[in-house]
Amino acid sequence: MFNGFGRCAAVASLLVAMTGCATVERGIPEKLNPGSGVVIMKVVSLQRLGYINGKWSQVWVSDKATSQPASLEDTADFDAQYAAFAQPLPAGTYTVRSIDAPGIAVGAFGLLPALAIQAMTSGSQDSSQSLSSFTVEAGKVTNLGVVVAAPPEGKEKTIQLAVLADERARSAARDDIDTASRARAKDLPERTWDVPPAASQYDRAFELVRTRSTLVSPLEVTRDGRLLVGTGMGLVHVRDAGGAWTTMSTGSLDSLGLVRELSDGRIFAATQRGAYHLWDPKTRSWTYRRIAEEGRIVELEAVGASGYALQLHHSGILFGQQRVTRVLMVQDLAANTPPREALRLTETPAMKVSPMVYDGRDLVLVFNEMGFSRTAKVHRIDPVSLQIRLESQPQWIERFQHVPGGAIARTRVNGMSRFSETSSDKGASWQLSENTSGFGATFSDIHTGYGLAIIQAGMNTVTTSLSTTSDGGKTWAPVGKTFDTGGKGVPTQLVIGADGRPFVYTGTTLLSSGDQGKTWSVEWPRPAATR
């Protein structure tokens, strides 16, 4: 199947532009052309491929009879860790030629700049593995299911694949295409893929996810010292306080984003399309709920008797499309009660971040406005009435954190400088620390915390050192050795375990230290002994 990869993505794009080779429209149209059918497929990316091209997002196919090429284009959210294809093709039998990560779409900056970017960032690769050819019938849907794809590792020279095409995989592919295409696909009969792969491909897919997956979700430390990480294939990976890893499956093939433990011990695991799975330790079962047709759940905040606030982002497929940020209030996460919309914003915030916290009085959402002024618009939302009061903050706010003991910490940004503050009176007043000059601070209690300081910035990574404070952030001292963070364009994460051990996700690797940063152990990807 996958032949002629390498940097040919840019060349192929140039040929399409010059010769008019068929590039079909994105998504399923309201009415199919006579003689055309539809192809559906989902591709799960196990590793972020580069700073710009975060996933495999283009599939080239060729008509066996005419050799006419066509490209299938991603319809998923730009930030999603998977690609979803749903497009019309003329009836015929096709061969999948290549799977690419061409970076930025041509329309964003013009043809020549886009080709230059594609030539530098294309992730297309040779592969000796193959997929069966597929047939498209007029007026029908050909659902190819789910392809799990991982770039080569170690001495490997080929992309690693697992192809899932049973009903479970076909259902997952239907669920993750864009809303309009999903609705239109329901009216079309579905044909079965010509050669469904063997069931053993599931074992291969799970093994790829367990051992190679770039972390999809923000790190979560539970009260009893476990570390939770959500990835593709609906998996939640759990590191216990002793360092042993286990895996929980939601029973889905969803790419999981935000994973949180609730105060009652339940585990919340968000998908990347407006839904979530909820684990109940009493019944030892998962409940699935969809609360929005579009948008990724990027934050969850408990708001007392009012239940929970969920923040959703929908950034669209291409640069330049409208970004939507929504805050939905849900009284009972396990119920089917429709959520209440508390806030909807259609602008793009600075740093793509909208920090949110419940301070014991209001639900606070910060919109960091673009521009040199570093102004932050603070939305204070009454969780009962949903009335909003607006306040202005002269500097950006990058993040909030609930500190054990009831305090709140926040990180403010002014230019390249970051300032950590803590509040013990529900945000009425804040105690300022020294400049952390890095990614902000994470506190294990009101006095003790860690921060990441930037030593040297490069093109794709930055050299970072760990700093610690024992006086609530008034003073900071560097500890341990420097290391590189920001790999593959993935944001750096820092959390503190229940035993005070710092964990740092560098963008490609999860590290932990038992001696305040003097030495680091690799926690993820999983060590070979546990694979």
C-alpha positions as CSV (number, residue, x, y, z in Angstrom):
1,M,0.0,0.0,0.0
2,F,2.2,2.8,1.2
3,N,4.9,3.2,-1.6
4,G,6.9,6.3,-2.7
5,F,6.8,8.3,0.5
6,G,9.6,10.6,1.7
7,R,9.6,14.2,0.7
8,C,7.3,13.5,-2.3
9,A,4.4,15.2,-0.5
10,A,5.5,18.6,-1.6
11,V,6.2,17.4,-5.2
12,A,2.8,15.8,-5.3
13,S,1.2,19.0,-4.2
14,L,3.1,20.9,-6.9
15,L,1.9,18.4,-9.5
16,V,-1.7,18.8,-8.4
17,A,-1.4,22.6,-8.6
18,M,0.1,22.5,-12.0
19,T,-1.8,19.6,-13.7
20,G,-5.1,19.7,-12.0
21,C,-5.0,16.1,-10.6
22,A,-8.1,15.4,-8.7
23,T,-8.3,16.7,-5.2
24,V,-11.7,16.0,-3.8
25,E,-13.7,18.3,-1.6
26,R,-13.4,18.0,2.2
27,G,-16.4,16.4,3.8
28,I,-19.6,14.8,2.4
29,P,-21.6,17.2,0.3
30,E,-25.4,17.6,0.6
31,K,-25.8,15.9,-2.8
32,L,-23.4,13.4,-4.4
33,N,-22.6,13.7,-8.1
34,P,-24.0,10.9,-10.3
35,G,-21.6,7.9,-10.3
36,S,-19.9,8.9,-7.0
37,G,-19.8,7.3,-3.6
38,V,-18.2,8.1,-0.3
39,V,-15.2,6.9,1.5
40,I,-14.8,7.2,5.4
41,M,-11.6,6.5,7.4
42,K,-10.0,7.6,10.7
43,V,-6.2,7.7,11.2
44,V,-4.9,7.8,14.7
45,S,-1.5,9.4,15.1
46,L,0.5,7.9,17.9
47,Q,3.2,10.6,17.9
48,R,3.2,14.2,17.1
49,L,5.2,14.5,13.9
50,G,6.6,18.0,14.0
51,Y,6.1,21.5,15.2
52,I,3.5,22.3,12.5
53,N,2.3,18.9,11.2
54,G,0.9,17.3,14.3
55,K,-0.7,14.3,12.7
56,W,-1.1,12.3,9.5
57,S,-3.7,14.4,7.7
58,Q,-3.6,13.6,4.0
59,V,-4.1,10.2,2.2
60,W,-3.3,9.8,-1.5
61,V,-5.3,7.2,-3.4
62,S,-5.2,6.1,-7.1
63,D,-7.9,4.7,-9.3
64,K,-6.8,1.3,-10.5
65,A,-8.4,1.7,-13.9
66,T,-7.3,5.2,-14.8
67,S,-4.3,5.8,-12.4
68,Q,-6.0,9.1,-11.6
69,P,-4.7,10.3,-8.1
70,A,-6.9,12.0,-5.5
71,S,-6.2,13.2,-2.0
72,L,-8.4,12.6,1.0
73,E,-8.3,15.6,3.4
74,D,-8.7,15.7,7.1
75,T,-12.0,17.0,8.5
76,A,-11.1,16.8,12.2
77,D,-10.3,19.8,14.4
78,F,-6.8,21.2,13.7
79,D,-5.6,20.4,17.2
80,A,-7.1,16.8,17.3
81,Q,-4.6,13.9,17.6
82,Y,-6.4,12.0,14.8
83,A,-7.5,12.7,11.3
84,A,-11.0,11.9,10.0
85,F,-11.7,11.5,6.3
86,A,-15.1,11.7,4.8
87,Q,-15.2,12.5,1.1
88,P,-16.8,11.6,-2.2
89,L,-14.9,9.7,-4.9
90,P,-16.0,8.5,-8.3
91,A,-17.1,4.9,-8.3
92,G,-14.2,2.5,-8.9
93,T,-11.5,0.5,-7.2
94,Y,-8.7,2.4,-5.5
95,T,-5.3,1.7,-4.1
96,V,-4.0,3.7,-1.1
97,R,-0.6,5.2,-2.3
98,S,0.7,7.2,0.7
99,I,-0.2,8.8,4.0
100,D,1.2,12.2,4.5
101,A,1.6,15.0,7.1
102,P,2.0,18.0,4.7
103,G,1.9,20.7,7.4
104,I,0.0,23.9,6.6
105,A,-2.7,23.8,3.9
106,V,-1.9,25.7,0.7
107,G,-4.7,28.2,1.1
108,A,-3.4,29.6,4.3
109,F,-0.4,31.6,3.1
110,G,-0.4,31.2,-0.6
111,L,1.0,28.4,-2.9
112,L,4.8,29.0,-2.8
113,P,5.2,29.6,1.0
114,A,3.0,26.5,1.6
115,L,5.1,24.3,-0.7
116,A,8.3,25.4,1.0
117,I,6.8,24.6,4.4
118,Q,5.5,21.2,3.1
119,A,8.9,20.4,1.7
120,M,10.5,21.0,5.2
121,T,7.8,19.4,7.3
122,S,6.2,16.6,5.4
123,G,6.0,13.4,7.4
124,S,5.3,11.0,4.5
125,Q,7.4,7.8,4.7
126,D,8.1,4.6,2.9
127,S,6.3,1.4,4.2
128,S,6.5,-2.2,3.4
129,Q,3.2,-2.8,5.1
130,S,0.1,-2.8,3.0
131,L,-3.6,-2.2,3.1
132,S,-6.1,-3.9,0.8
133,S,-7.4,-1.9,-2.1
134,F,-11.0,-0.7,-1.7
135,T,-14.0,-0.3,-3.9
136,V,-16.4,2.7,-4.0
137,E,-19.9,2.2,-5.3
138,A,-22.2,4.9,-6.5
139,G,-24.5,6.3,-3.8
140,K,-22.9,4.1,-1.1
141,V,-20.4,4.6,1.8
142,T,-17.2,2.6,1.9
143,N,-16.1,2.7,5.5
144,L,-12.4,1.8,5.9
145,G,-12.5,1.9,9.7
146,V,-9.5,3.0,11.8
147,V,-5.8,3.0,10.9
148,V,-3.4,3.3,13.8
149,A,-0.1,4.9,12.5
150,A,3.2,5.4,14.3
151,P,6.4,6.7,12.8
152,P,9.5,4.4,12.8
153,E,11.3,3.8,16.1
154,G,14.9,2.7,16.7
155,K,16.3,0.9,13.6
156,E,13.0,0.6,11.9
157,K,12.7,2.3,8.5
158,T,9.0,1.9,7.9
159,I,5.9,3.5,9.4
160,Q,4.2,1.1,11.7
161,L,0.5,0.4,11.1
162,A,-2.5,-1.4,12.6
163,V,-5.6,-1.6,10.4
164,L,-9.0,-2.0,12.2
165,A,-12.0,-2.6,10.0
166,D,-14.7,-4.5,12.0
167,E,-18.0,-2.9,13.0
168,R,-16.4,-1.4,16.1
169,A,-13.8,0.4,14.1
170,R,-16.3,1.5,11.4
171,S,-18.5,2.9,14.1
172,A,-15.5,4.8,15.5
173,A,-14.7,6.2,12.1
174,R,-18.3,7.4,11.7
175,D,-18.4,9.0,15.1
176,D,-15.3,11.1,14.5
177,I,-16.0,12.6,11.1
178,D,-17.3,16.2,11.1
179,T,-20.9,16.7,12.2
180,A,-22.4,17.6,8.7
181,S,-20.7,14.5,7.1
182,R,-21.9,12.3,9.9
183,A,-25.5,13.4,9.4
184,R,-25.3,12.9,5.6
185,A,-23.7,9.5,5.9
186,K,-26.7,8.2,7.8
187,D,-28.8,8.5,4.6
188,L,-26.4,6.4,2.5
189,P,-26.2,2.6,2.6
190,E,-22.8,1.2,3.7
191,R,-20.8,-1.5,1.9
192,T,-18.3,-3.8,3.6
193,W,-14.6,-3.4,3.0
194,D,-13.4,-6.0,0.6
195,V,-10.8,-7.7,2.8
196,P,-11.3,-7.0,6.6
197,P,-8.0,-7.4,8.5
198,A,-7.6,-10.1,11.1
199,A,-8.6,-9.6,14.7
200,S,-4.9,-9.8,15.7
201,Q,-4.6,-6.3,14.4
202,Y,-6.3,-5.0,17.6
203,D,-3.5,-6.6,19.6
204,R,-0.9,-4.8,17.4
205,A,-2.8,-1.5,17.7
206,F,-3.0,-1.7,21.5
207,E,0.7,-2.5,21.7
208,L,1.6,0.5,19.5
209,V,-0.4,2.8,21.7
210,R,1.0,1.3,25.0
211,T,4.7,1.6,23.9
212,R,4.9,4.5,21.4
213,S,2.1,7.0,22.0
214,T,2.9,10.6,22.5
215,L,0.8,11.7,25.5
216,V,-2.5,13.1,24.4
217,S,-3.9,14.3,27.7
218,P,-2.6,16.7,30.4
219,L,-1.1,14.8,33.3
220,E,-3.3,14.2,36.3
221,V,-2.1,13.2,39.8
222,T,-4.7,11.7,42.0
223,R,-5.1,12.0,45.8
224,D,-3.6,8.5,46.4
225,G,-0.5,9.2,44.3
226,R,-1.5,7.7,40.9
227,L,-0.6,9.4,37.7
228,L,-3.3,9.3,34.9
229,V,-2.6,9.7,31.2
230,G,-5.1,9.5,28.4
231,T,-4.1,8.4,24.8
232,G,-5.5,6.9,21.6
233,M,-7.6,3.7,21.4
234,G,-9.7,4.9,24.4
235,L,-6.9,4.0,26.9
236,V,-6.1,5.5,30.3
237,H,-2.6,4.6,31.5
238,V,-2.2,4.6,35.2
239,R,1.1,4.8,37.1
240,D,0.7,3.8,40.8
241,A,2.6,5.4,43.7
242,G,5.2,2.6,43.5
243,G,6.0,3.3,39.8
244,A,4.1,0.3,38.2
245,W,2.1,1.0,35.0
246,T,-1.3,-0.5,34.2
247,T,-3.9,0.3,31.5
248,M,-7.6,0.9,31.7
249,S,-9.7,0.8,28.5
250,T,-12.9,2.8,28.0
251,G,-14.0,0.1,25.5
252,S,-13.9,2.7,22.7
253,L,-11.4,3.7,20.0
254,D,-11.5,7.4,21.0
255,S,-8.5,9.6,21.2
256,L,-8.6,10.8,24.8
257,G,-7.7,14.3,25.8
258,L,-8.4,15.7,29.3
259,V,-8.4,13.0,32.1
260,R,-9.3,14.0,35.6
261,E,-10.1,12.2,38.9
262,L,-13.2,13.7,40.6
263,S,-13.5,14.2,44.3
264,D,-15.7,11.1,44.7
265,G,-13.1,8.9,43.0
266,R,-14.7,8.7,39.5
267,I,-12.4,9.2,36.5
268,F,-13.4,11.7,33.8
269,A,-11.9,11.0,30.3
270,A,-12.8,13.4,27.5
271,T,-12.8,12.5,23.9
272,Q,-11.7,15.0,21.3
273,R,-15.2,15.6,19.9
274,G,-17.6,16.9,22.5
275,A,-18.0,13.8,24.6
276,Y,-16.5,12.0,27.6
277,H,-16.3,8.7,29.4
278,L,-16.9,8.4,33.1
279,W,-15.5,5.6,35.2
280,D,-17.4,4.6,38.4
281,P,-15.1,2.6,40.8
282,K,-18.1,1.2,42.6
283,T,-19.6,-0.5,39.6
284,R,-16.3,-0.7,37.8
285,S,-17.8,0.4,34.5
286,W,-17.7,3.3,32.1
287,T,-20.6,5.6,31.1
288,Y,-20.4,7.5,27.8
289,R,-22.0,11.0,27.4
290,R,-22.0,13.4,24.4
291,I,-22.7,17.1,25.4
292,A,-21.7,18.9,22.1
293,E,-21.5,18.0,18.4
294,E,-18.2,19.9,18.0
295,G,-15.3,20.9,20.2
296,R,-12.7,19.3,22.5
297,I,-13.3,19.4,26.2
298,V,-10.0,21.0,27.5
299,E,-10.9,21.8,31.1
300,L,-13.2,20.6,33.8
301,E,-13.8,22.5,37.0
302,A,-16.0,21.5,40.0
303,V,-18.3,24.4,41.0
304,G,-19.8,23.3,44.3
305,A,-23.5,22.6,44.3
306,S,-23.8,23.7,40.7
307,G,-22.0,20.6,39.5
308,Y,-19.2,21.0,36.9
309,A,-18.1,23.5,34.3
310,L,-16.7,22.2,31.1
311,Q,-14.6,24.3,28.7
312,L,-14.7,23.3,25.0
313,H,-12.5,24.5,22.2
314,H,-13.3,24.2,18.5
315,S,-10.5,25.6,16.4
316,G,-11.6,24.5,12.9
317,I,-9.8,22.5,10.3
318,L,-7.6,25.3,8.7
319,F,-5.8,28.4,9.9
320,G,-8.1,31.4,9.6
321,Q,-11.3,29.6,10.6
322,Q,-13.3,30.9,13.5
323,R,-12.3,29.6,16.9
324,V,-15.1,29.0,19.4
325,T,-14.6,28.7,23.2
326,R,-17.6,27.5,25.1
327,V,-18.3,27.0,28.8
328,L,-21.0,24.5,29.6
329,M,-22.5,23.8,33.1
330,V,-23.4,20.2,33.9
331,Q,-25.2,19.4,37.1
332,D,-24.7,15.6,36.9
333,L,-21.9,14.2,34.7
334,A,-23.6,10.7,34.6
335,A,-27.0,12.0,33.6
336,N,-28.3,12.8,30.2
337,T,-29.6,16.3,31.3
338,P,-28.7,18.9,28.6
339,P,-25.9,21.3,29.7
340,R,-26.4,25.0,30.2
341,E,-24.2,27.3,28.2
342,A,-22.6,29.9,30.4
343,L,-20.3,31.5,27.9
344,R,-19.4,31.5,24.2
345,L,-16.4,33.4,22.7
346,T,-15.4,33.4,19.1
347,E,-12.1,35.2,19.2
348,T,-8.7,33.5,19.5
349,P,-6.9,34.1,22.8
350,A,-3.2,34.8,23.1
351,M,-1.3,31.5,23.6
352,K,-4.5,29.7,22.7
353,V,-5.1,29.4,26.4
354,S,-8.3,30.4,28.4
355,P,-7.5,29.6,32.0
356,M,-10.5,28.7,34.2
357,V,-10.9,28.2,37.9
358,Y,-13.7,28.2,40.5
359,D,-12.5,30.4,43.4
360,G,-15.3,29.5,45.8
361,R,-17.4,32.5,44.8
362,D,-17.4,32.6,40.9
363,L,-16.4,30.5,38.0
364,V,-13.5,32.6,36.5
365,L,-12.5,32.3,32.9
366,V,-9.7,34.5,31.5
367,F,-9.5,35.6,27.9
368,N,-6.0,36.8,27.1
369,E,-6.3,39.4,24.4
370,M,-4.0,39.5,21.4
371,G,-1.6,42.5,21.1
372,F,1.4,44.0,22.9
373,S,-0.6,45.3,25.8
374,R,-0.9,41.8,27.4
375,T,-4.4,42.6,28.6
376,A,-6.6,39.9,30.1
377,K,-10.4,40.0,30.1
378,V,-11.6,38.2,33.2
379,H,-15.1,36.7,33.0
380,R,-16.6,36.1,36.5
381,I,-19.6,33.8,36.1
382,D,-22.1,33.2,38.8
383,P,-22.5,29.4,38.7
384,V,-26.2,29.6,39.6
385,S,-27.6,32.5,37.6
386,L,-24.8,32.4,34.9
387,Q,-24.7,36.2,35.0
388,I,-21.2,37.5,33.9
389,R,-19.2,40.3,35.3
390,L,-16.2,41.5,33.3
391,E,-12.9,42.7,34.8
392,S,-9.7,43.8,33.3
393,Q,-6.2,42.5,34.2
394,P,-3.1,44.3,32.9
395,Q,-1.2,41.1,32.3
396,W,-2.0,37.8,30.8
397,I,-2.9,34.9,33.1
398,E,-1.4,31.6,31.9
399,R,-2.8,29.1,34.3
400,F,-4.6,28.4,37.6
401,Q,-3.9,25.6,40.1
402,H,-5.8,24.4,43.2
403,V,-3.1,24.0,45.9
404,P,-3.7,21.3,48.5
405,G,-5.1,23.1,51.6
406,G,-7.6,25.3,49.7
407,A,-5.3,27.9,48.2
408,I,-5.2,29.0,44.6
409,A,-2.1,29.6,42.5
410,R,-1.8,31.4,39.2
411,T,0.9,32.3,36.7
412,R,0.9,35.8,35.1
413,V,2.8,36.6,31.9
414,N,4.4,39.9,31.0
415,G,6.5,39.7,27.9
416,M,9.0,36.8,28.4
417,S,8.6,36.9,32.2
418,R,6.3,34.8,34.3
419,F,5.2,35.5,37.8
420,S,3.7,33.1,40.3
421,E,1.1,34.2,42.8
422,T,-0.9,32.4,45.5
423,S,-4.2,33.3,47.2
424,S,-5.6,32.0,50.4
425,D,-8.8,34.1,50.4
426,K,-10.6,32.9,47.3
427,G,-8.8,35.2,45.0
428,A,-9.5,38.4,46.9
429,S,-5.8,39.1,47.3
430,W,-2.6,37.6,45.8
431,Q,0.9,37.1,47.1
432,L,3.5,37.8,44.4
433,S,6.6,35.6,44.1
434,E,9.9,36.3,42.2
435,N,10.1,36.1,38.5
436,T,10.2,32.4,37.5
437,S,11.2,33.2,33.9
438,G,9.9,29.9,32.6
439,F,6.7,27.9,32.4
440,G,5.3,29.0,35.7
441,A,5.1,27.1,39.0
442,T,3.3,24.0,40.3
443,F,2.7,23.9,44.1
444,S,2.4,20.8,46.3
445,D,1.3,22.9,49.2
446,I,1.1,26.7,50.0
447,H,4.9,26.8,50.6
448,T,6.5,24.1,48.4
449,G,6.6,24.1,44.6
450,Y,8.6,23.5,41.4
451,G,9.0,25.7,38.3
452,L,10.7,25.3,34.9
453,A,13.1,28.1,33.9
454,I,14.2,28.7,30.4
455,I,18.0,28.6,30.0
456,Q,18.2,28.8,26.2
457,A,15.6,28.8,23.5
458,G,16.0,27.0,20.2
459,M,13.9,26.6,17.0
460,N,11.9,23.5,18.2
461,T,13.1,22.9,21.7
462,V,14.3,24.9,24.7
463,T,16.9,24.1,27.3
464,T,15.2,24.0,30.7
465,S,16.2,23.7,34.3
466,L,14.1,22.8,37.4
467,S,13.7,25.4,40.2
468,T,12.2,24.9,43.6
469,T,10.7,27.1,46.3
470,S,10.0,26.4,50.0
471,D,8.6,29.8,50.9
472,G,5.5,30.0,48.7
473,G,7.3,31.4,45.7
474,K,9.1,34.3,47.3
475,T,12.5,32.9,46.4
476,W,13.5,30.2,43.9
477,A,16.7,28.1,43.6
478,P,17.8,26.0,40.6
479,V,18.2,22.3,41.2
480,G,19.5,19.4,39.2
481,K,20.7,19.3,35.6
482,T,19.3,21.0,32.5
483,F,17.3,19.1,29.9
484,D,15.4,19.9,26.6
485,T,11.7,20.4,26.5
486,G,9.1,21.4,23.9
487,G,9.9,18.5,21.6
488,K,7.6,18.0,18.6
489,G,5.7,21.2,19.4
490,V,3.9,19.7,22.3
491,P,3.5,21.9,25.4
492,T,5.7,21.1,28.4
493,Q,3.9,19.8,31.4
494,L,5.0,19.8,35.1
495,V,3.2,18.1,37.9
496,I,4.1,17.0,41.4
497,G,3.3,13.5,42.7
498,A,1.7,12.8,46.0
499,D,5.2,12.0,47.4
500,G,6.6,15.3,46.2
501,R,8.3,13.7,43.2
502,P,8.3,16.1,40.1
503,F,7.1,14.7,36.7
504,V,8.0,16.6,33.6
505,Y,6.6,15.9,30.1
506,T,9.1,17.3,27.6
507,G,7.0,16.9,24.5
508,T,8.3,13.5,23.6
509,T,9.2,11.9,27.0
510,L,7.8,11.7,30.5
511,L,10.5,12.0,33.1
512,S,10.4,11.7,36.9
513,S,12.9,12.5,39.6
514,G,13.3,11.2,43.1
515,D,16.1,13.5,44.1
516,Q,14.9,17.0,43.2
517,G,16.1,16.9,39.6
518,K,19.6,15.7,40.1
519,T,18.8,12.5,38.1
520,W,15.8,11.7,35.9
521,S,14.1,8.4,35.0
522,V,12.2,7.8,31.8
523,E,8.5,6.9,32.5
524,W,7.1,7.2,29.0
525,P,7.4,5.8,26.4
526,R,7.0,2.6,28.5
527,P,10.3,1.0,29.4
528,A,11.1,-2.1,27.3
529,A,10.7,-4.4,30.4
530,T,7.1,-3.5,30.7
531,R,6.1,-3.6,27.0
